[in-house]
């Protein structure tokens, strides 16, 4: 079974550790800046093909990815209705 991660925390810690802006992360991962923002706010989680690249960024930054335990609240894709 593939582990689940608390993506908002993972993305924020990668940004903080690597001093990377949303735009820089988006360019590195070949996604939109809006996608990065949605990961950070928990509106969406990274696409399956992006997850390995995101985890590699974390590892390259020296982050221990095993500490990002799943949190069902953050693993759900949510929509906000105005």
PDB file of N, CA, C and O in Angstrom:
ATOM      1  N   UNK A   1       0.846  -1.185   0.000  1.00  0.00           N
ATOM      2  CA  UNK A   1       0.000   0.000   0.000  1.00  0.00           C
ATOM      3  C   UNK A   1       0.888   1.245   0.000  1.00  0.00           C
ATOM      4  O   UNK A   1       1.837   1.338   0.779  1.00  0.00           O
ATOM      5  N   UNK A   2       0.580   2.182  -0.864  1.00  0.00           N
ATOM      6  CA  UNK A   2       1.342   3.421  -0.969  1.00  0.00           C
ATOM      7  C   UNK A   2       1.026   4.315   0.219  1.00  0.00           C
ATOM      8  O   UNK A   2      -0.144   4.525   0.541  1.00  0.00           O
ATOM      9  N   UNK A   3       2.071   4.854   0.886  1.00  0.00           N
ATOM     10  CA  UNK A   3       1.795   5.735   2.022  1.00  0.00           C
ATOM     11  C   UNK A   3       1.114   7.018   1.580  1.00  0.00           C
ATOM     12  O   UNK A   3       1.318   7.491   0.462  1.00  0.00           O
ATOM     13  N   UNK A   4       0.311   7.569   2.464  1.00  0.00           N
ATOM     14  CA  UNK A   4      -0.335   8.856   2.203  1.00  0.00           C
ATOM     15  C   UNK A   4       0.415   9.913   2.994  1.00  0.00           C
ATOM     16  O   UNK A   4       0.923   9.649   4.084  1.00  0.00           O
ATOM     17  N   UNK A   5       0.475  11.091   2.444  1.00  0.00           N
ATOM     18  CA  UNK A   5       1.200  12.175   3.080  1.00  0.00           C
ATOM     19  C   UNK A   5       0.291  13.365   3.334  1.00  0.00           C
ATOM     20  O   UNK A   5      -0.712  13.557   2.647  1.00  0.00           O
ATOM     21  N   UNK A   6       0.650  14.144   4.312  1.00  0.00           N
ATOM     22  CA  UNK A   6      -0.032  15.391   4.614  1.00  0.00           C
ATOM     23  C   UNK A   6       0.560  16.427   3.654  1.00  0.00           C
ATOM     24  O   UNK A   6       1.520  17.118   3.997  1.00  0.00           O
ATOM     25  N   UNK A   7      -0.008  16.530   2.466  1.00  0.00           N
ATOM     26  CA  UNK A   7       0.584  17.338   1.390  1.00  0.00           C
ATOM     27  C   UNK A   7       0.752  18.807   1.725  1.00  0.00           C
ATOM     28  O   UNK A   7       1.784  19.374   1.366  1.00  0.00           O
ATOM     29  N   UNK A   8      -0.197  19.468   2.393  1.00  0.00           N
ATOM     30  CA  UNK A   8       0.039  20.873   2.722  1.00  0.00           C
ATOM     31  C   UNK A   8       1.311  21.073   3.558  1.00  0.00           C
ATOM     32  O   UNK A   8       2.049  22.036   3.350  1.00  0.00           O
ATOM     33  N   UNK A   9       1.557  20.169   4.494  1.00  0.00           N
ATOM     34  CA  UNK A   9       2.754  20.274   5.331  1.00  0.00           C
ATOM     35  C   UNK A   9       4.007  19.956   4.518  1.00  0.00           C
ATOM     36  O   UNK A   9       5.018  20.648   4.640  1.00  0.00           O
ATOM     37  N   UNK A  10       3.943  18.924   3.700  1.00  0.00           N
ATOM     38  CA  UNK A  10       5.092  18.561   2.863  1.00  0.00           C
ATOM     39  C   UNK A  10       5.500  19.734   1.972  1.00  0.00           C
ATOM     40  O   UNK A  10       6.672  20.106   1.928  1.00  0.00           O
ATOM     41  N   UNK A  11       4.542  20.305   1.271  1.00  0.00           N
ATOM     42  CA  UNK A  11       4.830  21.397   0.335  1.00  0.00           C
ATOM     43  C   UNK A  11       5.397  22.607   1.072  1.00  0.00           C
ATOM     44  O   UNK A  11       6.369  23.210   0.620  1.00  0.00           O
ATOM     45  N   UNK A  12       4.794  22.960   2.200  1.00  0.00           N
ATOM     46  CA  UNK A  12       5.262  24.117   2.968  1.00  0.00           C
ATOM     47  C   UNK A  12       6.676  23.899   3.488  1.00  0.00           C
ATOM     48  O   UNK A  12       7.498  24.814   3.442  1.00  0.00           O
ATOM     49  N   UNK A  13       6.966  22.716   3.975  1.00  0.00           N
ATOM     50  CA  UNK A  13       8.310  22.448   4.492  1.00  0.00           C
ATOM     51  C   UNK A  13       9.351  22.418   3.382  1.00  0.00           C
ATOM     52  O   UNK A  13      10.485  22.848   3.589  1.00  0.00           O
ATOM     53  N   UNK A  14       8.985  21.921   2.215  1.00  0.00           N
ATOM     54  CA  UNK A  14       9.908  21.964   1.077  1.00  0.00           C
ATOM     55  C   UNK A  14      10.215  23.420   0.749  1.00  0.00           C
ATOM     56  O   UNK A  14      11.372  23.795   0.558  1.00  0.00           O
ATOM     57  N   UNK A  15       9.170  24.230   0.684  1.00  0.00           N
ATOM     58  CA  UNK A  15       9.364  25.653   0.383  1.00  0.00           C
ATOM     59  C   UNK A  15      10.285  26.308   1.403  1.00  0.00           C
ATOM     60  O   UNK A  15      11.233  27.006   1.044  1.00  0.00           O
ATOM     61  N   UNK A  16       9.994  26.073   2.681  1.00  0.00           N
ATOM     62  CA  UNK A  16      10.776  26.703   3.741  1.00  0.00           C
ATOM     63  C   UNK A  16      12.225  26.221   3.748  1.00  0.00           C
ATOM     64  O   UNK A  16      13.149  27.019   3.909  1.00  0.00           O
ATOM     65  N   UNK A  17      12.417  24.927   3.576  1.00  0.00           N
ATOM     66  CA  UNK A  17      13.759  24.348   3.639  1.00  0.00           C
ATOM     67  C   UNK A  17      14.612  24.745   2.439  1.00  0.00           C
ATOM     68  O   UNK A  17      15.798  25.040   2.581  1.00  0.00           O
ATOM     69  N   UNK A  18      14.003  24.751   1.265  1.00  0.00           N
ATOM     70  CA  UNK A  18      14.752  25.045   0.043  1.00  0.00           C
ATOM     71  C   UNK A  18      14.658  26.518  -0.366  1.00  0.00           C
ATOM     72  O   UNK A  18      15.167  26.911  -1.416  1.00  0.00           O
ATOM     73  N   UNK A  19      14.000  27.333   0.476  1.00  0.00           N
ATOM     74  CA  UNK A  19      13.811  28.757   0.161  1.00  0.00           C
ATOM     75  C   UNK A  19      13.269  28.920  -1.257  1.00  0.00           C
ATOM     76  O   UNK A  19      13.804  29.672  -2.071  1.00  0.00           O
ATOM     77  N   UNK A  20      12.194  28.192  -1.521  1.00  0.00           N
ATOM     78  CA  UNK A  20      11.623  28.123  -2.854  1.00  0.00           C
ATOM     79  C   UNK A  20      10.244  28.775  -2.859  1.00  0.00           C
ATOM     80  O   UNK A  20       9.419  28.483  -1.994  1.00  0.00           O
ATOM     81  N   UNK A  21       9.992  29.640  -3.809  1.00  0.00           N
ATOM     82  CA  UNK A  21       8.671  30.260  -3.938  1.00  0.00           C
ATOM     83  C   UNK A  21       7.711  29.275  -4.606  1.00  0.00           C
ATOM     84  O   UNK A  21       8.128  28.253  -5.150  1.00  0.00           O
ATOM     85  N   UNK A  22       6.421  29.602  -4.554  1.00  0.00           N
ATOM     86  CA  UNK A  22       5.434  28.777  -5.258  1.00  0.00           C
ATOM     87  C   UNK A  22       5.762  28.721  -6.741  1.00  0.00           C
ATOM     88  O   UNK A  22       5.664  27.666  -7.368  1.00  0.00           O
ATOM     89  N   UNK A  23       6.150  29.852  -7.293  1.00  0.00           N
ATOM     90  CA  UNK A  23       6.476  29.907  -8.720  1.00  0.00           C
ATOM     91  C   UNK A  23       7.676  29.024  -9.049  1.00  0.00           C
ATOM     92  O   UNK A  23       7.660  28.299 -10.043  1.00  0.00           O
ATOM     93  N   UNK A  24       8.705  29.080  -8.228  1.00  0.00           N
ATOM     94  CA  UNK A  24       9.891  28.255  -8.465  1.00  0.00           C
ATOM     95  C   UNK A  24       9.553  26.767  -8.370  1.00  0.00           C
ATOM     96  O   UNK A  24      10.016  25.962  -9.178  1.00  0.00           O
ATOM     97  N   UNK A  25       8.745  26.417  -7.379  1.00  0.00           N
ATOM     98  CA  UNK A  25       8.346  25.024  -7.219  1.00  0.00           C
ATOM     99  C   UNK A  25       7.518  24.575  -8.423  1.00  0.00           C
ATOM    100  O   UNK A  25       7.700  23.468  -8.929  1.00  0.00           O
ATOM    101  N   UNK A  26       6.618  25.429  -8.874  1.00  0.00           N
ATOM    102  CA  UNK A  26       5.782  25.103 -10.027  1.00  0.00           C
ATOM    103  C   UNK A  26       6.641  24.841 -11.267  1.00  0.00           C
ATOM    104  O   UNK A  26       6.405  23.883 -12.004  1.00  0.00           O
ATOM    105  N   UNK A  27       7.624  25.689 -11.485  1.00  0.00           N
ATOM    106  CA  UNK A  27       8.509  25.527 -12.636  1.00  0.00           C
ATOM    107  C   UNK A  27       9.285  24.219 -12.522  1.00  0.00           C
ATOM    108  O   UNK A  27       9.382  23.462 -13.488  1.00  0.00           O
ATOM    109  N   UNK A  28       9.833  23.959 -11.348  1.00  0.00           N
ATOM    110  CA  UNK A  28      10.625  22.746 -11.112  1.00  0.00           C
ATOM    111  C   UNK A  28       9.788  21.484 -11.341  1.00  0.00           C
ATOM    112  O   UNK A  28      10.282  20.492 -11.878  1.00  0.00           O
ATOM    113  N   UNK A  29       8.518  21.529 -10.929  1.00  0.00           N
ATOM    114  CA  UNK A  29       7.650  20.351 -11.033  1.00  0.00           C
ATOM    115  C   UNK A  29       6.808  20.319 -12.309  1.00  0.00           C
ATOM    116  O   UNK A  29       6.065  19.368 -12.554  1.00  0.00           O
ATOM    117  N   UNK A  30       6.939  21.383 -13.125  1.00  0.00           N
ATOM    118  CA  UNK A  30       6.202  21.487 -14.383  1.00  0.00           C
ATOM    119  C   UNK A  30       4.692  21.457 -14.167  1.00  0.00           C
ATOM    120  O   UNK A  30       3.953  20.742 -14.844  1.00  0.00           O
ATOM    121  N   UNK A  31       4.262  22.269 -13.191  1.00  0.00           N
ATOM    122  CA  UNK A  31       2.837  22.444 -12.908  1.00  0.00           C
ATOM    123  C   UNK A  31       2.570  23.938 -12.809  1.00  0.00           C
ATOM    124  O   UNK A  31       3.498  24.743 -12.883  1.00  0.00           O
ATOM    125  N   UNK A  32       1.314  24.310 -12.644  1.00  0.00           N
ATOM    126  CA  UNK A  32       0.992  25.726 -12.498  1.00  0.00           C
ATOM    127  C   UNK A  32       1.230  26.181 -11.056  1.00  0.00           C
ATOM    128  O   UNK A  32       1.250  25.374 -10.126  1.00  0.00           O
ATOM    129  N   UNK A  33       1.408  27.476 -10.898  1.00  0.00           N
ATOM    130  CA  UNK A  33       1.547  28.037  -9.556  1.00  0.00           C
ATOM    131  C   UNK A  33       0.247  27.813  -8.777  1.00  0.00           C
ATOM    132  O   UNK A  33       0.270  27.605  -7.564  1.00  0.00           O
ATOM    133  N   UNK A  34      -0.868  27.858  -9.474  1.00  0.00           N
ATOM    134  CA  UNK A  34      -2.168  27.604  -8.849  1.00  0.00           C
ATOM    135  C   UNK A  34      -2.224  26.196  -8.266  1.00  0.00           C
ATOM    136  O   UNK A  34      -2.802  25.997  -7.198  1.00  0.00           O
ATOM    137  N   UNK A  35      -1.635  25.220  -8.946  1.00  0.00           N
ATOM    138  CA  UNK A  35      -1.611  23.848  -8.429  1.00  0.00           C
ATOM    139  C   UNK A  35      -0.857  23.793  -7.108  1.00  0.00           C
ATOM    140  O   UNK A  35      -1.313  23.155  -6.159  1.00  0.00           O
ATOM    141  N   UNK A  36       0.294  24.459  -7.040  1.00  0.00           N
ATOM    142  CA  UNK A  36       1.084  24.483  -5.807  1.00  0.00           C
ATOM    143  C   UNK A  36       0.271  25.125  -4.686  1.00  0.00           C
ATOM    144  O   UNK A  36       0.254  24.620  -3.563  1.00  0.00           O
ATOM    145  N   UNK A  37      -0.393  26.221  -4.981  1.00  0.00           N
ATOM    146  CA  UNK A  37      -1.227  26.895  -3.980  1.00  0.00           C
ATOM    147  C   UNK A  37      -2.335  25.959  -3.484  1.00  0.00           C
ATOM    148  O   UNK A  37      -2.613  25.909  -2.286  1.00  0.00           O
ATOM    149  N   UNK A  38      -2.955  25.236  -4.382  1.00  0.00           N
ATOM    150  CA  UNK A  38      -4.029  24.318  -3.988  1.00  0.00           C
ATOM    151  C   UNK A  38      -3.511  23.183  -3.116  1.00  0.00           C
ATOM    152  O   UNK A  38      -4.216  22.727  -2.216  1.00  0.00           O
ATOM    153  N   UNK A  39      -2.287  22.718  -3.369  1.00  0.00           N
ATOM    154  CA  UNK A  39      -1.697  21.693  -2.504  1.00  0.00           C
ATOM    155  C   UNK A  39      -1.471  22.257  -1.102  1.00  0.00           C
ATOM    156  O   UNK A  39      -1.719  21.588  -0.099  1.00  0.00           O
ATOM    157  N   UNK A  40      -0.996  23.499  -1.055  1.00  0.00           N
ATOM    158  CA  UNK A  40      -0.679  24.124   0.228  1.00  0.00           C
ATOM    159  C   UNK A  40      -1.933  24.388   1.058  1.00  0.00           C
ATOM    160  O   UNK A  40      -1.886  24.344   2.287  1.00  0.00           O
ATOM    161  N   UNK A  41      -3.037  24.660   0.398  1.00  0.00           N
ATOM    162  CA  UNK A  41      -4.275  24.959   1.117  1.00  0.00           C
ATOM    163  C   UNK A  41      -5.127  23.714   1.344  1.00  0.00           C
ATOM    164  O   UNK A  41      -6.161  23.785   2.008  1.00  0.00           O
ATOM    165  N   UNK A  42      -4.706  22.587   0.805  1.00  0.00           N
ATOM    166  CA  UNK A  42      -5.440  21.346   0.984  1.00  0.00           C
ATOM    167  C   UNK A  42      -6.641  21.192   0.080  1.00  0.00           C
ATOM    168  O   UNK A  42      -7.440  20.273   0.263  1.00  0.00           O
ATOM    169  N   UNK A  43      -6.783  22.082  -0.899  1.00  0.00           N
ATOM    170  CA  UNK A  43      -7.911  21.960  -1.833  1.00  0.00           C
ATOM    171  C   UNK A  43      -7.728  20.759  -2.753  1.00  0.00           C
ATOM    172  O   UNK A  43      -8.698  20.117  -3.159  1.00  0.00           O
ATOM    173  N   UNK A  44      -6.496  20.471  -3.070  1.00  0.00           N
ATOM    174  CA  UNK A  44      -6.176  19.324  -3.927  1.00  0.00           C
ATOM    175  C   UNK A  44      -4.876  18.710  -3.446  1.00  0.00           C
ATOM    176  O   UNK A  44      -4.102  19.333  -2.719  1.00  0.00           O
ATOM    177  N   UNK A  45      -4.655  17.471  -3.870  1.00  0.00           N
ATOM    178  CA  UNK A  45      -3.357  16.865  -3.617  1.00  0.00           C
ATOM    179  C   UNK A  45      -2.650  16.712  -4.961  1.00  0.00           C
ATOM    180  O   UNK A  45      -3.295  16.722  -6.010  1.00  0.00           O
ATOM    181  N   UNK A  46      -1.344  16.573  -4.932  1.00  0.00           N
ATOM    182  CA  UNK A  46      -0.603  16.452  -6.199  1.00  0.00           C
ATOM    183  C   UNK A  46      -1.080  15.252  -7.023  1.00  0.00           C
ATOM    184  O   UNK A  46      -1.509  14.234  -6.479  1.00  0.00           O
ATOM    185  N   UNK A  47      -0.995  15.394  -8.320  1.00  0.00           N
ATOM    186  CA  UNK A  47      -1.341  14.292  -9.226  1.00  0.00           C
ATOM    187  C   UNK A  47      -0.350  13.148  -9.011  1.00  0.00           C
ATOM    188  O   UNK A  47       0.781  13.363  -8.575  1.00  0.00           O
ATOM    189  N   UNK A  48      -0.787  11.947  -9.320  1.00  0.00           N
ATOM    190  CA  UNK A  48       0.041  10.756  -9.101  1.00  0.00           C
ATOM    191  C   UNK A  48       1.411  10.869  -9.763  1.00  0.00           C
ATOM    192  O   UNK A  48       2.409  10.406  -9.209  1.00  0.00           O
ATOM    193  N   UNK A  49       1.463  11.477 -10.933  1.00  0.00           N
ATOM    194  CA  UNK A  49       2.755  11.587 -11.623  1.00  0.00           C
ATOM    195  C   UNK A  49       3.649  12.667 -11.014  1.00  0.00           C
ATOM    196  O   UNK A  49       4.855  12.674 -11.260  1.00  0.00           O
ATOM    197  N   UNK A  50       3.084  13.572 -10.230  1.00  0.00           N
ATOM    198  CA  UNK A  50       3.856  14.645  -9.600  1.00  0.00           C
ATOM    199  C   UNK A  50       4.355  14.254  -8.216  1.00  0.00           C
ATOM    200  O   UNK A  50       5.372  14.776  -7.759  1.00  0.00           O
ATOM    201  N   UNK A  51       3.669  13.359  -7.554  1.00  0.00           N
ATOM    202  CA  UNK A  51       4.033  12.981  -6.181  1.00  0.00           C
ATOM    203  C   UNK A  51       5.484  12.516  -6.047  1.00  0.00           C
ATOM    204  O   UNK A  51       6.178  12.976  -5.140  1.00  0.00           O
ATOM    205  N   UNK A  52       5.970  11.620  -6.913  1.00  0.00           N
ATOM    206  CA  UNK A  52       7.371  11.194  -6.765  1.00  0.00           C
ATOM    207  C   UNK A  52       8.368  12.351  -6.900  1.00  0.00           C
ATOM    208  O   UNK A  52       9.371  12.398  -6.188  1.00  0.00           O
ATOM    209  N   UNK A  53       8.087  13.271  -7.807  1.00  0.00           N
ATOM    210  CA  UNK A  53       8.974  14.426  -7.988  1.00  0.00           C
ATOM    211  C   UNK A  53       8.955  15.337  -6.758  1.00  0.00           C
ATOM    212  O   UNK A  53       9.986  15.872  -6.349  1.00  0.00           O
ATOM    213  N   UNK A  54       7.785  15.500  -6.189  1.00  0.00           N
ATOM    214  CA  UNK A  54       7.643  16.324  -4.985  1.00  0.00           C
ATOM    215  C   UNK A  54       8.382  15.680  -3.811  1.00  0.00           C
ATOM    216  O   UNK A  54       9.062  16.369  -3.050  1.00  0.00           O
ATOM    217  N   UNK A  55       8.250  14.375  -3.668  1.00  0.00           N
ATOM    218  CA  UNK A  55       8.953  13.667  -2.598  1.00  0.00           C
ATOM    219  C   UNK A  55      10.460  13.680  -2.828  1.00  0.00           C
ATOM    220  O   UNK A  55      11.233  13.723  -1.871  1.00  0.00           O
ATOM    221  N   UNK A  56      10.880  13.644  -4.084  1.00  0.00           N
ATOM    222  CA  UNK A  56      12.315  13.736  -4.382  1.00  0.00           C
ATOM    223  C   UNK A  56      12.849  15.109  -3.987  1.00  0.00           C
ATOM    224  O   UNK A  56      13.952  15.212  -3.450  1.00  0.00           O
ATOM    225  N   UNK A  57      12.080  16.159  -4.245  1.00  0.00           N
ATOM    226  CA  UNK A  57      12.473  17.503  -3.806  1.00  0.00           C
ATOM    227  C   UNK A  57      12.671  17.531  -2.290  1.00  0.00           C
ATOM    228  O   UNK A  57      13.638  18.108  -1.793  1.00  0.00           O
ATOM    229  N   UNK A  58      11.748  16.905  -1.566  1.00  0.00           N
ATOM    230  CA  UNK A  58      11.851  16.854  -0.104  1.00  0.00           C
ATOM    231  C   UNK A  58      13.122  16.134   0.319  1.00  0.00           C
ATOM    232  O   UNK A  58      13.852  16.614   1.186  1.00  0.00           O
ATOM    233  N   UNK A  59      13.388  14.986  -0.290  1.00  0.00           N
ATOM    234  CA  UNK A  59      14.590  14.221   0.048  1.00  0.00           C
ATOM    235  C   UNK A  59      15.853  14.985  -0.318  1.00  0.00           C
ATOM    236  O   UNK A  59      16.819  14.989   0.444  1.00  0.00           O
ATOM    237  N   UNK A  60      15.854  15.628  -1.473  1.00  0.00           N
ATOM    238  CA  UNK A  60      17.022  16.419  -1.893  1.00  0.00           C
ATOM    239  C   UNK A  60      17.291  17.566  -0.921  1.00  0.00           C
ATOM    240  O   UNK A  60      18.432  17.996  -0.755  1.00  0.00           O
ATOM    241  N   UNK A  61      16.223  18.056  -0.278  1.00  0.00           N
ATOM    242  CA  UNK A  61      16.360  19.129   0.704  1.00  0.00           C
ATOM    243  C   UNK A  61      16.722  18.617   2.083  1.00  0.00           C
ATOM    244  O   UNK A  61      16.848  19.396   3.028  1.00  0.00           O
ATOM    245  N   UNK A  62      16.889  17.302   2.201  1.00  0.00           N
ATOM    246  CA  UNK A  62      17.273  16.716   3.475  1.00  0.00           C
ATOM    247  C   UNK A  62      16.117  16.472   4.430  1.00  0.00           C
ATOM    248  O   UNK A  62      16.332  16.220   5.616  1.00  0.00           O
ATOM    249  N   UNK A  63      14.893  16.547   3.922  1.00  0.00           N
ATOM    250  CA  UNK A  63      13.727  16.324   4.771  1.00  0.00           C
ATOM    251  C   UNK A  63      13.447  14.831   4.907  1.00  0.00           C
ATOM    252  O   UNK A  63      13.579  14.078   3.943  1.00  0.00           O
ATOM    253  N   UNK A  64      13.067  14.417   6.084  1.00  0.00           N
ATOM    254  CA  UNK A  64      12.701  13.031   6.340  1.00  0.00           C
ATOM    255  C   UNK A  64      11.223  12.868   5.997  1.00  0.00           C
ATOM    256  O   UNK A  64      10.355  13.218   6.798  1.00  0.00           O
ATOM    257  N   UNK A  65      10.937  12.341   4.817  1.00  0.00           N
ATOM    258  CA  UNK A  65       9.548  12.265   4.360  1.00  0.00           C
ATOM    259  C   UNK A  65       8.714  11.275   5.162  1.00  0.00           C
ATOM    260  O   UNK A  65       7.485  11.324   5.112  1.00  0.00           O
ATOM    261  N   UNK A  66       9.359  10.383   5.898  1.00  0.00           N
ATOM    262  CA  UNK A  66       8.589   9.417   6.684  1.00  0.00           C
ATOM    263  C   UNK A  66       7.829  10.080   7.833  1.00  0.00           C
ATOM    264  O   UNK A  66       6.908   9.484   8.391  1.00  0.00           O
ATOM    265  N   UNK A  67       8.208  11.311   8.190  1.00  0.00           N
ATOM    266  CA  UNK A  67       7.523  11.987   9.302  1.00  0.00           C
ATOM    267  C   UNK A  67       6.205  12.643   8.883  1.00  0.00           C
ATOM    268  O   UNK A  67       5.453  13.107   9.739  1.00  0.00           O
ATOM    269  N   UNK A  68       5.919  12.688   7.598  1.00  0.00           N
ATOM    270  CA  UNK A  68       4.696  13.330   7.112  1.00  0.00           C
ATOM    271  C   UNK A  68       3.568  12.325   7.068  1.00  0.00           C
ATOM    272  O   UNK A  68       3.182  11.850   6.000  1.00  0.00           O
ATOM    273  N   UNK A  69       3.049  12.009   8.221  1.00  0.00           N
ATOM    274  CA  UNK A  69       2.010  10.990   8.304  1.00  0.00           C
ATOM    275  C   UNK A  69       0.709  11.483   7.699  1.00  0.00           C
ATOM    276  O   UNK A  69       0.427  12.679   7.644  1.00  0.00           O
ATOM    277  N   UNK A  70      -0.052  10.533   7.257  1.00  0.00           N
ATOM    278  CA  UNK A  70      -1.345  10.857   6.648  1.00  0.00           C
ATOM    279  C   UNK A  70      -2.276  11.508   7.656  1.00  0.00           C
ATOM    280  O   UNK A  70      -2.276  11.181   8.843  1.00  0.00           O
ATOM    281  N   UNK A  71      -3.054  12.422   7.154  1.00  0.00           N
ATOM    282  CA  UNK A  71      -4.092  13.063   7.940  1.00  0.00           C
ATOM    283  C   UNK A  71      -5.318  13.079   7.038  1.00  0.00           C
ATOM    284  O   UNK A  71      -5.348  13.812   6.050  1.00  0.00           O
ATOM    285  N   UNK A  72      -6.326  12.281   7.366  1.00  0.00           N
ATOM    286  CA  UNK A  72      -7.493  12.194   6.466  1.00  0.00           C
ATOM    287  C   UNK A  72      -8.089  13.541   6.100  1.00  0.00           C
ATOM    288  O   UNK A  72      -8.616  13.704   5.000  1.00  0.00           O
ATOM    289  N   UNK A  73      -8.014  14.502   6.998  1.00  0.00           N
ATOM    290  CA  UNK A  73      -8.538  15.835   6.705  1.00  0.00           C
ATOM    291  C   UNK A  73      -7.820  16.451   5.510  1.00  0.00           C
ATOM    292  O   UNK A  73      -8.453  17.124   4.696  1.00  0.00           O
ATOM    293  N   UNK A  74      -6.523  16.238   5.390  1.00  0.00           N
ATOM    294  CA  UNK A  74      -5.749  16.820   4.306  1.00  0.00           C
ATOM    295  C   UNK A  74      -5.679  15.935   3.068  1.00  0.00           C
ATOM    296  O   UNK A  74      -5.384  16.419   1.975  1.00  0.00           O
ATOM    297  N   UNK A  75      -5.944  14.663   3.228  1.00  0.00           N
ATOM    298  CA  UNK A  75      -5.877  13.768   2.084  1.00  0.00           C
ATOM    299  C   UNK A  75      -7.107  13.850   1.200  1.00  0.00           C
ATOM    300  O   UNK A  75      -7.075  13.399   0.056  1.00  0.00           O
ATOM    301  N   UNK A  76      -8.184  14.415   1.706  1.00  0.00           N
ATOM    302  CA  UNK A  76      -9.401  14.561   0.932  1.00  0.00           C
ATOM    303  C   UNK A  76      -9.294  15.742  -0.016  1.00  0.00           C
ATOM    304  O   UNK A  76      -8.734  16.780   0.336  1.00  0.00           O
ATOM    305  N   UNK A  77      -9.822  15.587  -1.202  1.00  0.00           N
ATOM    306  CA  UNK A  77      -9.919  16.710  -2.134  1.00  0.00           C
ATOM    307  C   UNK A  77     -11.217  17.428  -1.795  1.00  0.00           C
ATOM    308  O   UNK A  77     -12.295  16.833  -1.798  1.00  0.00           O
ATOM    309  N   UNK A  78     -11.096  18.696  -1.509  1.00  0.00           N
ATOM    310  CA  UNK A  78     -12.282  19.438  -1.110  1.00  0.00           C
ATOM    311  C   UNK A  78     -12.601  20.521  -2.104  1.00  0.00           C
ATOM    312  O   UNK A  78     -11.725  21.010  -2.817  1.00  0.00           O
ATOM    313  N   UNK A  79     -13.856  20.891  -2.145  1.00  0.00           N
ATOM    314  CA  UNK A  79     -14.288  22.007  -2.979  1.00  0.00           C
ATOM    315  C   UNK A  79     -14.983  22.990  -2.066  1.00  0.00           C
ATOM    316  O   UNK A  79     -15.737  22.610  -1.171  1.00  0.00           O
ATOM    317  N   UNK A  80     -14.720  24.241  -2.306  1.00  0.00           N
ATOM    318  CA  UNK A  80     -15.397  25.269  -1.541  1.00  0.00           C
ATOM    319  C   UNK A  80     -16.533  25.823  -2.394  1.00  0.00           C
ATOM    320  O   UNK A  80     -16.332  26.228  -3.539  1.00  0.00           O
ATOM    321  N   UNK A  81     -17.698  25.831  -1.827  1.00  0.00           N
ATOM    322  CA  UNK A  81     -18.853  26.350  -2.531  1.00  0.00           C
ATOM    323  C   UNK A  81     -19.176  27.735  -1.976  1.00  0.00           C
ATOM    324  O   UNK A  81     -19.384  27.903  -0.775  1.00  0.00           O
ATOM    325  N   UNK A  82     -19.214  28.705  -2.855  1.00  0.00           N
ATOM    326  CA  UNK A  82     -19.454  30.085  -2.425  1.00  0.00           C
ATOM    327  C   UNK A  82     -20.896  30.316  -2.085  1.00  0.00           C
ATOM    328  O   UNK A  82     -21.270  31.425  -1.704  1.00  0.00           O
TER     329      UNK A  82
END
